[in-house]
């Protein structure tokens, strides 16, 4: 029955056109009924009517990322039938071997000497028996054999039946079992067959006999099965190796690019906002592919490469998806890491294979995400460690613009580390267009919010412009996370629409982290945090060039913040004056100074404030020329590790004396601003105390409440806690 089921499954799949399949159906006519019962067509009907359909389906199932000539070895109908026959033959042979093992009768082994003792006790003796120990250690058993009958003597062994009884150990004792088959080997002990017959006659046995001539299967069956299995395995192994090679298990040099079909991409340029200049550049590429004569009539040629670069999350990959959705040409998508392999030369072979496939589908677009994985500057000093990457880059350079360069494929690439790329890769003729995808301004953020808010149910009072104004510095990915987080917050509290409260909370989550309302701290630490944050907020409010304070909170957020003061600029800023930088330093110093003035000591909570204040002062001296050392740039080149000359150690371009003067000037700036901030806080000590008391009572304070406390206006009455 199992053999019939296996053969039926094979016949349904790929053995319908072979003579062997017809022979099997004649042997097992009920298989025809099994096809009908399962709802399938009969094999004959399928063979006669659906051969063309099968060919079409096979062509449709071929992967899109391979050209027609490179989709693995094509197996003809006759060749496929031959493989099916071999598979069926191998299954039949294995089934026969298993059947032979299953049907072979089980028997006990009795030593020849013990068997002779049982024979000598006589056939008619009811007490004739022997005891044999079987197994070792804990598995050892004592077995008693008696009632010897049906003796068959051959050249190799003596067979027959006995009664078996397990007599020890006590927990394994069983009742006697009759007619148990046994065997006793006698090869090498058959020097005198007459003595064996005489013993049997003397003991009174009558039902013994000699075994006749063995048949062919008994003599040569094992050897024959071995050779049949070996012969059948050779083509099977060959077939498996061919399948492995065609499927990529052994084809290391095949590229891993994926051809994207138009049906799989739902993103168009209408879904991209905030990067209008980049969209216009890419629209021109798409238009050239659709109507090349418009540009060729004036002698223009299509760019060979377009490099998208910018900070992470600004939409470089989204732009590539939009190009794939707009361009009516084949689009190959892969990552720079897809070329990286342990073996030297594999990456270069994959580059060549990719462009060979692209040439068969010209015009087309190849998109390489994270180009810096293979395009880093060569000769960075790591001798011998980057041979694979260098060969991959060399192959890419040659394919894009070499002696026999490809002329029909446009290469698009994206990276957020353009400073690491090799200069030969960035020159005209390879990547002709360098498109910056930067963080959006307030108008771009508003457009991005409109795109992401299409599928979100918003409250009628939502002001996307106000949301865009409080998200300065957010990239497109940050804004997408902002909208999604706001929708989740509204759904969590059971609202029917997303309101401004959810957007404000979502902006704080993206900026400062998750609010930890159940995080308990000691009262003295909570008061210290309140003084610290009140100092930040009061200094920021009093300084004219500081950013507006949006919110103050002493509820812990994120990994380490026990409190925070959230400042947001009124609009996007691209330049900063010396006064604005000094105001930022004073705001950072306001927290630790408030602790010192009000509590007489300061804590480790100012570590990040001091770090950021020191970095601003260092930039003022070394980068911006805003110090007594003059308008000179002393900063080491931040791109030093990416230029052609090797830099194993950090070096600087100024002397030890100049470095000492830089450190002294940084300290002078910080100490001067420290004294100014200290004076500012001491003059308004009472205001700081009121601000701290109000913050301890409400835990959260907004801009209006901050202004009311500092300006002495009437404060809103805090809600009293309801006693349970």
C-alpha positions as CSV (number, residue, x, y, z in Angstrom):
1,X,0.0,0.0,0.0
2,X,2.8,2.5,0.9
3,X,4.5,1.7,-2.4
4,X,1.3,2.4,-4.3
5,X,0.9,5.8,-2.6
6,X,4.5,6.8,-3.4
7,X,4.1,5.8,-7.1
8,X,0.8,7.6,-7.3
9,X,2.4,10.9,-6.1
10,X,5.2,10.5,-8.6
11,X,2.8,9.9,-11.4
12,X,0.9,13.0,-10.5
13,X,4.0,15.2,-10.7
14,X,6.3,14.3,-13.5
15,X,6.1,10.7,-14.7
16,X,2.9,11.0,-16.7
17,X,4.6,10.9,-20.1
18,X,6.8,7.9,-19.7
19,X,6.2,4.3,-20.7
20,X,7.1,3.2,-17.2
21,X,4.2,5.3,-15.9
22,X,1.8,3.5,-18.2
23,X,3.2,0.2,-17.1
24,X,2.7,1.1,-13.5
25,X,-0.9,2.2,-14.2
26,X,-1.6,-1.2,-15.8
27,X,-0.1,-3.0,-12.7
28,X,-2.1,-0.8,-10.3
29,X,-5.4,0.0,-12.1
30,X,-6.9,1.5,-8.9
31,X,-4.5,4.4,-9.2
32,X,-6.7,5.8,-12.0
33,X,-9.6,5.8,-9.4
34,X,-7.3,7.6,-6.9
35,X,-6.8,10.4,-9.4
36,X,-10.5,10.8,-9.8
37,X,-11.2,10.7,-6.1
38,X,-8.7,13.4,-5.3
39,X,-10.1,15.7,-8.0
40,X,-7.2,15.5,-10.3
41,X,-7.4,14.8,-14.0
42,X,-6.4,11.4,-15.2
43,X,-2.8,11.0,-16.3
44,X,-3.8,10.2,-19.8
45,X,-6.0,13.3,-20.1
46,X,-3.3,15.5,-18.6
47,X,-0.7,14.1,-21.0
48,X,-2.9,14.6,-24.1
49,X,-4.5,17.9,-23.4
50,X,-2.3,20.0,-21.0
51,X,1.2,19.6,-22.3
52,X,1.2,23.1,-23.8
53,X,-0.3,24.5,-20.6
54,X,2.4,22.9,-18.5
55,X,5.1,24.6,-20.7
56,X,3.5,28.0,-20.2
57,X,3.2,27.5,-16.5
58,X,6.8,26.4,-16.3
59,X,7.9,29.6,-18.1
60,X,5.7,31.8,-15.8
61,X,7.3,30.3,-12.7
62,X,10.8,31.1,-13.7
63,X,12.4,33.8,-11.5
64,X,12.2,37.3,-12.8
65,X,15.7,38.1,-11.6
66,X,17.3,36.0,-14.3
67,X,17.4,36.4,-18.1
68,X,15.8,33.7,-20.2
69,X,19.2,32.3,-21.2
70,X,20.4,32.2,-17.6
71,X,17.6,30.5,-15.7
72,X,19.3,27.2,-15.2
73,X,19.7,24.2,-17.5
74,X,16.6,23.5,-19.5
75,X,15.5,19.8,-19.4
76,X,13.7,18.5,-22.4
77,X,10.5,16.4,-22.1
78,X,12.4,13.2,-22.9
79,X,15.2,14.0,-20.5
80,X,12.7,14.8,-17.8
81,X,11.0,11.4,-18.4
82,X,14.3,9.6,-18.2
83,X,15.0,11.2,-14.8
84,X,11.5,10.2,-13.6
85,X,12.1,6.6,-14.7
86,X,15.4,6.5,-12.7
87,X,13.7,8.0,-9.7
88,X,10.9,5.4,-9.8
89,X,13.4,2.6,-10.3
90,X,15.4,3.6,-7.3
91,X,12.3,3.9,-5.1
92,X,11.2,0.4,-6.2
93,X,14.6,-1.1,-5.4
94,X,14.7,0.6,-2.0
95,X,11.1,-0.6,-1.3
96,X,12.0,-4.2,-2.1
97,X,15.0,-4.0,0.2
98,X,13.0,-2.6,3.0
99,X,10.2,-5.2,2.4
100,X,12.8,-8.0,2.5
101,X,14.2,-6.7,5.8
102,X,10.7,-6.4,7.3
103,X,9.4,-9.8,6.2
104,X,12.6,-11.7,7.3
105,X,11.6,-13.8,10.3
106,X,13.2,-13.1,13.6
107,X,15.1,-15.8,15.4
108,X,17.2,-16.5,18.5
109,X,20.9,-17.3,18.3
110,X,21.9,-20.5,20.1
111,X,25.5,-21.5,20.4
112,X,26.4,-24.8,18.6
113,X,27.7,-26.4,21.8
114,X,24.5,-25.6,23.7
115,X,22.4,-27.0,20.9
116,X,24.3,-30.2,21.0
117,X,23.6,-30.5,24.7
118,X,19.9,-30.1,24.1
119,X,20.0,-32.7,21.3
120,X,21.8,-35.2,23.5
121,X,19.1,-35.0,26.2
122,X,16.7,-36.8,23.8
123,X,13.7,-35.9,21.8
124,X,11.2,-37.7,24.1
125,X,12.7,-36.4,27.3
126,X,10.2,-33.9,28.8
127,X,12.9,-32.5,31.0
128,X,15.3,-31.8,28.2
129,X,16.4,-28.1,28.4
130,X,19.3,-25.8,28.4
131,X,19.9,-22.4,30.0
132,X,21.6,-19.6,28.1
133,X,22.6,-16.1,29.4
134,X,21.9,-13.2,27.0
135,X,23.2,-9.7,27.2
136,X,25.6,-8.0,29.6
137,X,25.5,-6.0,32.7
138,X,22.0,-4.7,33.6
139,X,20.6,-6.1,30.4
140,X,21.7,-9.7,31.2
141,X,18.9,-12.3,31.1
142,X,18.7,-16.0,31.7
143,X,16.7,-17.9,29.1
144,X,15.6,-21.5,29.2
145,X,15.1,-23.4,25.8
146,X,13.3,-26.7,25.5
147,X,11.0,-28.7,23.2
148,X,13.4,-28.8,20.2
149,X,11.5,-29.5,16.9
150,X,11.5,-29.0,13.1
151,X,15.3,-29.2,12.7
152,X,16.8,-28.1,9.3
153,X,20.5,-28.7,8.7
154,X,22.4,-26.7,6.1
155,X,26.0,-26.1,5.3
156,X,26.0,-22.8,7.2
157,X,23.6,-23.2,10.1
158,X,21.1,-25.4,11.9
159,X,17.5,-24.0,12.2
160,X,14.4,-25.1,14.0
161,X,11.9,-24.2,16.7
162,X,12.1,-24.3,20.5
163,X,10.1,-23.2,23.5
164,X,11.6,-20.1,25.2
165,X,11.2,-19.0,28.8
166,X,12.8,-16.1,30.5
167,X,13.7,-17.1,34.1
168,X,15.9,-14.3,35.4
169,X,16.0,-11.5,36.6
170,X,12.7,-11.8,38.5
171,X,11.3,-8.5,37.2
172,X,11.6,-9.8,33.6
173,X,10.3,-13.3,34.1
174,X,7.8,-14.3,31.3
175,X,5.7,-17.3,30.5
176,X,7.0,-19.9,28.1
177,X,6.6,-19.1,24.4
178,X,6.3,-22.0,21.9
179,X,7.6,-22.4,18.4
180,X,10.3,-19.7,18.7
181,X,12.6,-19.8,15.6
182,X,16.3,-20.3,16.4
183,X,19.5,-20.6,14.4
184,X,22.9,-22.0,15.3
185,X,25.9,-21.4,13.0
186,X,28.0,-24.4,12.1
187,X,30.3,-23.1,9.4
188,X,33.7,-24.5,10.2
189,X,32.2,-27.2,12.4
190,X,30.8,-29.3,9.5
191,X,33.9,-31.6,9.2
192,X,31.8,-34.7,10.0
193,X,28.1,-34.5,9.0
194,X,27.6,-38.2,9.8
195,X,28.3,-37.6,13.4
196,X,25.5,-35.0,13.5
197,X,23.0,-37.4,11.9
198,X,24.0,-40.1,14.3
199,X,23.4,-37.8,17.2
200,X,20.0,-36.9,16.0
201,X,19.1,-40.6,15.3
202,X,20.4,-41.6,18.7
203,X,18.4,-38.9,20.5
204,X,15.2,-40.1,18.8
205,X,14.5,-37.0,16.5
206,X,12.4,-37.9,13.5
207,X,11.5,-34.4,12.1
208,X,14.9,-33.3,10.9
209,X,15.9,-32.7,7.4
210,X,18.7,-31.2,5.2
211,X,18.2,-28.0,3.3
212,X,18.1,-28.3,-0.5
213,X,20.1,-26.3,-3.1
214,X,19.7,-22.5,-2.4
215,X,17.9,-20.5,-5.1
216,X,19.5,-17.7,-7.1
217,X,18.1,-14.9,-4.8
218,X,19.4,-16.6,-1.7
219,X,22.9,-17.0,-3.2
220,X,23.3,-13.7,-5.0
221,X,20.4,-11.5,-3.9
222,X,22.4,-9.3,-1.6
223,X,25.2,-8.7,-4.1
224,X,22.7,-8.0,-6.8
225,X,20.7,-5.4,-4.7
226,X,24.0,-3.7,-3.8
227,X,25.0,-3.2,-7.5
228,X,21.5,-2.1,-8.5
229,X,21.4,0.5,-5.8
230,X,24.9,1.7,-6.7
231,X,24.1,2.0,-10.4
232,X,20.8,3.8,-9.7
233,X,22.6,6.2,-7.3
234,X,25.2,7.4,-9.8
235,X,22.7,9.2,-12.1
236,X,20.8,10.4,-9.1
237,X,23.9,12.0,-7.6
238,X,24.7,13.5,-11.0
239,X,21.2,14.9,-11.2
240,X,21.4,16.4,-7.7
241,X,24.7,18.1,-8.4
242,X,23.1,19.6,-11.6
243,X,20.1,20.9,-9.6
244,X,22.4,22.4,-6.9
245,X,24.5,24.1,-9.5
246,X,21.5,25.6,-11.3
247,X,19.8,26.7,-8.0
248,X,22.8,28.7,-6.8
249,X,24.1,26.4,-4.1
250,X,27.4,26.0,-6.0
251,X,27.2,29.1,-8.2
252,X,29.0,31.6,-6.0
253,X,29.7,33.9,-8.9
254,X,26.0,34.5,-9.7
255,X,24.8,37.9,-8.7
256,X,22.1,38.2,-6.1
257,X,20.3,41.1,-7.8
258,X,16.5,40.9,-8.0
259,X,14.5,42.2,-10.9
260,X,11.6,44.2,-9.7
261,X,8.4,44.0,-11.7
262,X,6.1,47.0,-12.1
263,X,3.3,45.1,-10.4
264,X,5.3,44.7,-7.2
265,X,6.0,48.4,-6.7
266,X,3.2,50.7,-5.5
267,X,5.4,53.7,-4.8
268,X,5.5,56.6,-7.2
269,X,6.8,60.2,-7.2
270,X,3.5,61.2,-5.7
271,X,4.4,59.4,-2.5
272,X,7.7,61.3,-2.1
273,X,7.7,64.7,-0.5
274,X,10.2,67.1,1.0
275,X,12.9,66.5,-1.5
276,X,11.6,68.3,-4.6
277,X,15.0,68.9,-6.1
278,X,15.9,65.2,-6.0
279,X,12.6,64.3,-7.5
280,X,13.1,66.6,-10.4
281,X,16.5,65.1,-11.1
282,X,15.1,61.6,-11.1
283,X,12.1,62.6,-13.2
284,X,14.5,63.6,-15.9
285,X,16.1,60.1,-15.8
286,X,12.6,58.4,-16.1
287,X,11.6,60.8,-18.9
288,X,14.8,60.0,-20.8
289,X,14.1,56.3,-20.6
290,X,10.5,56.8,-21.9
291,X,11.2,59.4,-24.6
292,X,15.0,59.4,-25.4
293,X,14.5,61.2,-28.7
294,X,13.5,64.4,-26.8
295,X,17.1,64.7,-25.5
296,X,19.0,63.0,-28.3
297,X,17.8,65.5,-30.9
298,X,19.9,68.1,-29.2
299,X,22.9,65.8,-28.8
300,X,22.2,64.9,-25.1
301,X,23.0,61.5,-23.7
302,X,21.6,59.7,-20.7
303,X,23.7,59.9,-17.5
304,X,25.5,56.6,-16.7
305,X,25.1,56.9,-13.0
306,X,23.1,58.7,-10.3
307,X,24.4,58.8,-6.7
308,X,21.9,59.6,-3.9
309,X,23.6,60.7,-0.7
310,X,22.5,62.3,2.5
311,X,21.8,61.6,6.2
312,X,20.1,58.3,7.2
313,X,16.3,58.3,6.9
314,X,15.9,61.0,4.4
315,X,14.3,58.8,1.7
316,X,17.1,57.7,-0.6
317,X,15.7,54.1,-0.9
318,X,12.2,55.5,-1.2
319,X,13.3,57.6,-4.2
320,X,14.7,54.5,-5.8
321,X,11.4,52.7,-5.3
322,X,9.6,55.6,-6.9
323,X,11.9,55.4,-9.9
324,X,11.1,51.7,-10.2
325,X,7.4,52.5,-10.0
326,X,7.6,55.2,-12.6
327,X,10.1,53.8,-15.1
328,X,8.7,51.4,-17.6
329,X,12.0,49.5,-17.9
330,X,13.6,46.5,-16.1
331,X,14.7,47.5,-12.6
332,X,17.4,45.5,-10.8
333,X,17.7,46.1,-7.1
334,X,20.5,44.8,-4.8
335,X,22.6,45.9,-1.8
336,X,26.3,46.6,-1.8
337,X,26.8,43.7,0.7
338,X,25.4,41.3,-1.9
339,X,28.8,41.5,-3.7
340,X,30.8,40.8,-0.6
341,X,32.0,37.2,-0.2
342,X,34.8,35.4,1.6
343,X,36.5,34.2,-1.6
344,X,38.6,36.7,-3.5
345,X,37.2,37.3,-7.0
346,X,33.6,36.3,-6.3
347,X,32.4,39.9,-5.9
348,X,34.0,40.9,-9.2
349,X,32.4,37.9,-10.9
350,X,29.0,38.9,-9.5
351,X,29.4,42.5,-10.8
352,X,30.2,41.2,-14.3
353,X,27.3,38.8,-14.2
354,X,24.9,41.6,-13.1
355,X,25.9,43.8,-16.0
356,X,25.7,40.9,-18.4
357,X,22.1,40.3,-17.4
358,X,21.4,44.0,-17.6
359,X,22.7,44.3,-21.1
360,X,20.2,41.7,-22.3
361,X,17.4,44.0,-21.0
362,X,18.6,47.4,-22.0
363,X,17.5,50.1,-21.4
364,X,17.3,49.3,-17.7
365,X,18.2,50.6,-14.2
366,X,20.5,49.0,-11.7
367,X,20.0,50.2,-8.1
368,X,22.8,49.5,-5.5
369,X,21.9,50.3,-2.0
370,X,24.6,51.2,0.5
371,X,27.3,51.6,-2.1
372,X,30.0,52.3,0.5
373,X,30.1,48.5,1.2
374,X,32.1,48.0,-2.0
375,X,33.0,51.6,-3.1
376,X,35.3,52.7,-0.3
377,X,38.6,54.4,-1.1
378,X,41.3,52.0,-2.1
379,X,44.8,52.0,-0.5
380,X,43.8,52.8,3.1
381,X,46.8,51.0,4.5
382,X,45.3,47.6,5.3
383,X,47.6,45.6,3.0
384,X,46.1,42.3,1.9
385,X,42.9,42.7,3.9
386,X,40.8,44.4,1.2
387,X,41.8,42.5,-2.0
388,X,38.3,41.2,-2.5
389,X,36.6,44.6,-2.1
390,X,39.2,46.3,-4.3
391,X,38.6,43.7,-7.1
392,X,34.9,44.2,-6.8
393,X,35.3,48.0,-7.0
394,X,37.7,47.6,-10.0
395,X,35.1,45.4,-11.8
396,X,32.4,48.0,-11.1
397,X,34.6,50.8,-12.5
398,X,35.3,48.9,-15.7
399,X,31.7,48.0,-16.3
400,X,30.5,51.6,-15.8
401,X,33.1,53.3,-17.9
402,X,36.0,51.2,-19.1
403,X,37.4,50.0,-22.4
404,X,34.5,47.8,-23.1
405,X,32.0,49.5,-20.8
406,X,28.3,48.9,-20.7
407,X,26.3,51.5,-22.6
408,X,22.7,50.6,-21.9
409,X,22.2,50.4,-18.1
410,X,21.8,53.4,-15.7
411,X,23.4,52.7,-12.3
412,X,21.6,54.3,-9.3
413,X,23.3,54.1,-5.9
414,X,22.7,55.4,-2.4
415,X,24.9,56.0,0.6
416,X,25.0,58.1,3.7
417,X,28.8,58.1,3.7
418,X,29.9,59.8,0.5
419,X,33.2,60.9,1.9
420,X,34.4,57.2,2.0
421,X,33.8,56.6,-1.7
422,X,36.7,56.3,-4.1
423,X,37.3,59.3,-6.3
424,X,37.4,57.2,-9.4
425,X,33.9,56.1,-8.7
426,X,32.6,59.6,-8.3
427,X,34.0,61.2,-11.5
428,X,31.9,62.2,-14.5
429,X,31.4,59.3,-16.8
430,X,30.5,56.9,-14.0
431,X,28.3,58.7,-11.5
432,X,27.5,61.8,-13.5
433,X,24.8,63.1,-11.1
434,X,25.3,63.6,-7.4
435,X,21.9,64.2,-5.8
436,X,21.8,65.4,-2.2
437,X,18.8,64.1,-0.2
438,X,18.9,66.3,2.8
439,X,16.7,66.7,5.9
440,X,13.6,68.6,4.9
441,X,12.8,72.2,5.9
442,X,9.5,73.2,7.6
443,X,7.6,73.2,4.3
444,X,9.1,69.8,3.3
445,X,8.2,68.4,6.7
446,X,4.6,69.5,6.3
447,X,4.4,67.9,2.9
448,X,5.8,64.6,4.3
449,X,3.3,64.7,7.1
450,X,0.5,65.1,4.6
451,X,1.8,62.0,2.7
452,X,2.0,59.8,5.8
453,X,-1.3,61.2,7.2
454,X,-3.3,60.0,4.2
455,X,-4.2,56.7,5.8
456,X,-4.6,58.1,9.4
457,X,-7.9,59.5,10.7
458,X,-7.0,62.9,12.0
459,X,-9.0,65.2,14.2
460,X,-10.4,68.3,12.5
461,X,-8.3,70.6,14.7
462,X,-5.0,69.0,13.6
463,X,-2.5,71.6,12.4
464,X,0.2,69.9,10.3
465,X,2.1,73.1,10.0
466,X,2.4,73.4,13.8
467,X,3.6,69.8,14.0
468,X,6.2,70.5,11.3
469,X,7.4,73.6,13.3
470,X,8.1,71.5,16.4
471,X,9.9,68.7,14.5
472,X,12.9,70.7,13.4
473,X,15.7,68.3,12.3
474,X,13.4,65.4,11.7
475,X,14.1,63.3,8.6
476,X,11.4,61.5,6.6
477,X,11.8,58.3,8.5
478,X,11.4,60.2,11.8
479,X,8.2,61.8,10.6
480,X,6.8,58.5,9.4
481,X,7.5,57.1,12.9
482,X,5.9,60.2,14.4
483,X,2.6,59.7,12.6
484,X,2.5,56.0,13.2
485,X,3.3,56.4,17.0
486,X,0.5,59.1,17.3
487,X,-2.0,56.7,15.7
488,X,-1.0,53.9,18.1
489,X,-1.3,56.2,21.1
490,X,-4.8,57.3,20.0
491,X,-5.9,53.7,19.5
492,X,-4.5,52.8,22.9
493,X,-6.8,55.2,24.7
494,X,-9.8,54.4,22.5
495,X,-10.0,57.7,20.6
496,X,-11.8,57.8,17.2
497,X,-9.3,60.2,15.7
498,X,-5.7,61.4,16.3
499,X,-5.4,64.7,18.1
500,X,-2.6,67.2,18.7
501,X,-2.0,65.6,22.2
502,X,-0.9,62.4,20.5
503,X,1.3,64.2,18.1
504,X,3.0,66.1,20.9
505,X,3.6,63.0,22.9
506,X,4.8,61.1,19.9
507,X,7.3,63.9,19.1
508,X,8.7,63.6,22.7
509,X,8.9,59.8,22.4
510,X,10.9,60.1,19.2
511,X,13.1,62.8,20.7
512,X,13.6,61.8,24.3
513,X,12.3,58.2,24.5
514,X,9.5,56.4,26.3
515,X,8.1,58.0,29.4
516,X,8.6,56.0,32.6
517,X,5.7,56.9,34.9
518,X,6.2,54.0,37.3
519,X,9.9,54.8,37.7
520,X,10.3,55.8,41.4
521,X,13.2,58.0,42.7
522,X,13.9,59.4,46.1
523,X,12.4,62.7,47.2
524,X,15.8,64.4,47.5
525,X,16.9,63.3,44.0
526,X,13.5,64.4,42.6
527,X,14.0,67.8,44.2
528,X,17.5,68.0,42.7
529,X,16.2,67.1,39.3
530,X,13.6,69.8,39.6
531,X,16.2,72.5,40.5
532,X,18.3,71.2,37.6
533,X,15.6,71.4,35.0
534,X,14.2,74.7,36.3
535,X,17.7,76.2,36.0
536,X,17.9,75.1,32.3
537,X,14.4,76.5,31.6
538,X,14.8,79.9,33.4
539,X,18.2,80.6,31.8
540,X,16.8,79.7,28.4
541,X,13.8,82.0,28.9
542,X,15.9,85.0,30.1
543,X,18.5,84.8,27.3
544,X,17.3,86.6,24.1
545,X,19.2,84.4,21.6
546,X,18.2,81.0,23.2
547,X,15.7,78.7,21.6
548,X,12.1,78.7,22.9
549,X,11.4,76.3,25.8
550,X,8.6,74.0,24.7
551,X,8.3,71.8,27.8
552,X,9.9,71.0,31.2
553,X,9.4,67.6,32.8
554,X,10.8,65.7,35.8
555,X,9.2,62.4,34.7
556,X,12.0,60.1,33.6
557,X,12.3,59.3,29.9
558,X,14.5,57.1,27.8
559,X,17.5,55.2,29.1
560,X,19.1,57.8,31.4
561,X,17.1,61.0,31.5
562,X,15.6,61.7,35.0
563,X,14.1,64.9,33.6
564,X,14.4,67.1,30.5
565,X,13.9,70.6,29.2
566,X,12.7,70.5,25.6
567,X,13.7,73.5,23.4
568,X,12.6,73.9,19.9
569,X,13.5,76.8,17.5
570,X,10.8,79.0,16.1
571,X,11.9,78.1,12.5
572,X,14.7,76.3,10.6
573,X,18.2,77.7,11.2
574,X,21.2,77.2,9.0
575,X,23.6,79.7,10.5
576,X,24.4,80.5,14.1
577,X,26.1,83.6,15.5
578,X,28.6,83.8,18.4
579,X,25.9,85.1,20.7
580,X,23.6,82.2,19.9
581,X,26.4,79.7,20.6
582,X,27.2,81.4,23.9
583,X,23.5,81.3,24.9
584,X,23.5,77.5,24.3
585,X,26.5,77.1,26.5
586,X,24.8,79.1,29.3
587,X,21.6,77.0,29.0
588,X,23.7,73.9,29.4
589,X,25.5,75.3,32.5
590,X,22.2,76.5,34.0
591,X,21.3,73.1,35.4
592,X,24.4,72.4,37.4
593,X,24.6,76.0,38.6
594,X,21.0,75.9,39.9
595,X,21.9,72.7,41.9
596,X,25.0,74.4,43.4
597,X,23.3,77.6,44.3
598,X,20.1,76.1,45.8
599,X,21.5,72.9,47.4
600,X,25.1,73.8,48.0
601,X,26.5,71.0,45.8
602,X,26.1,69.6,42.3
603,X,25.6,66.0,41.0
604,X,26.7,63.8,38.2
605,X,23.5,64.7,36.3
606,X,25.4,67.5,34.5
607,X,27.7,65.1,32.7
608,X,26.0,65.4,29.3
609,X,25.5,69.1,29.7
610,X,29.2,69.7,30.3
611,X,30.1,67.5,27.4
612,X,27.9,69.4,25.0
613,X,29.0,72.8,26.3
614,X,32.6,71.9,26.0
615,X,32.2,70.7,22.4
616,X,30.5,74.0,21.4
617,X,33.3,75.9,23.0
618,X,35.9,73.7,21.2
619,X,34.1,74.3,17.9
620,X,34.1,78.0,18.5
621,X,37.9,78.0,19.0
622,X,39.0,75.4,16.4
623,X,36.4,75.5,13.7
624,X,34.7,79.0,13.7
625,X,37.5,81.3,14.7
626,X,35.4,82.8,17.5
627,X,38.2,83.3,20.1
628,X,41.2,85.4,20.9
629,X,43.4,83.1,18.8
630,X,42.0,84.7,15.7
631,X,39.9,83.5,12.8
632,X,41.9,80.4,12.2
633,X,40.8,76.8,11.7
634,X,42.7,74.3,13.9
635,X,40.5,71.3,13.6
636,X,42.0,68.1,12.2
637,X,40.5,67.0,9.0
638,X,37.5,64.7,9.9
639,X,38.0,62.9,6.6
640,X,41.6,62.0,7.3
641,X,40.9,58.2,7.5
642,X,39.2,58.2,4.1
643,X,41.8,59.9,1.9
644,X,44.3,58.0,-0.2
645,X,47.3,58.4,2.2
646,X,47.2,56.0,5.1
647,X,46.7,57.4,8.6
648,X,47.4,54.8,11.1
649,X,47.4,57.3,14.0
650,X,45.6,60.6,14.6
651,X,47.7,63.6,13.7
652,X,47.2,67.3,14.1
653,X,48.3,70.3,12.1
654,X,49.4,72.6,15.0
655,X,52.1,72.5,17.6
656,X,52.0,71.6,21.2
657,X,52.1,75.3,22.2
658,X,49.1,76.0,20.0
659,X,47.2,73.0,21.5
660,X,47.9,74.4,25.0
661,X,46.6,77.8,23.9
662,X,43.5,76.1,22.4
663,X,42.8,74.3,25.7
664,X,43.3,77.5,27.6
665,X,41.0,79.5,25.4
666,X,38.3,76.8,25.7
667,X,38.5,76.9,29.4
668,X,38.4,80.7,29.4
669,X,35.2,80.7,27.3
670,X,33.5,78.2,29.6
671,X,34.6,80.0,32.8
672,X,33.4,83.4,31.5
673,X,30.0,82.1,30.6
674,X,29.9,80.2,33.9
675,X,30.2,83.4,35.8
676,X,27.6,85.2,33.7
677,X,25.1,82.3,34.2
678,X,25.8,82.1,37.9
679,X,25.1,85.8,38.3
680,X,21.9,85.5,36.2
681,X,20.5,82.7,38.5
682,X,21.6,84.3,41.8
683,X,19.7,87.5,40.9
684,X,16.5,85.5,40.4
685,X,16.9,83.0,43.2
686,X,13.3,83.5,44.4
687,X,12.0,82.9,40.8
688,X,13.9,79.7,40.6
689,X,12.4,78.5,43.9
690,X,8.9,79.2,42.7
691,X,9.6,77.5,39.4
692,X,10.9,74.4,41.2
693,X,8.0,74.2,43.7
694,X,5.5,74.4,40.8
695,X,7.4,71.8,38.8
696,X,7.5,69.4,41.9
697,X,3.8,69.8,42.3
698,X,2.8,69.3,38.6
699,X,5.9,67.4,37.3
700,X,5.3,68.8,33.8
701,X,5.2,72.5,32.7
702,X,4.6,74.1,29.3
703,X,5.6,77.4,27.8
704,X,2.7,79.4,29.1
705,X,3.2,78.2,32.7
706,X,6.9,79.0,32.5
707,X,6.2,82.5,31.4
708,X,3.6,83.0,34.1
709,X,6.0,81.9,36.9
710,X,8.9,84.0,35.7
711,X,6.8,87.1,34.9
712,X,4.9,86.9,38.1
713,X,1.5,86.4,36.5
714,X,-1.3,84.4,38.2
715,X,-0.5,80.7,38.1
716,X,-3.2,78.1,37.1
717,X,-4.3,76.2,40.2
718,X,-2.9,72.7,40.0
719,X,-5.3,69.9,40.3
720,X,-5.3,68.3,43.7
721,X,-4.7,64.6,43.9
722,X,-7.8,62.6,44.5
723,X,-7.6,60.4,47.5
724,X,-8.7,56.8,46.9
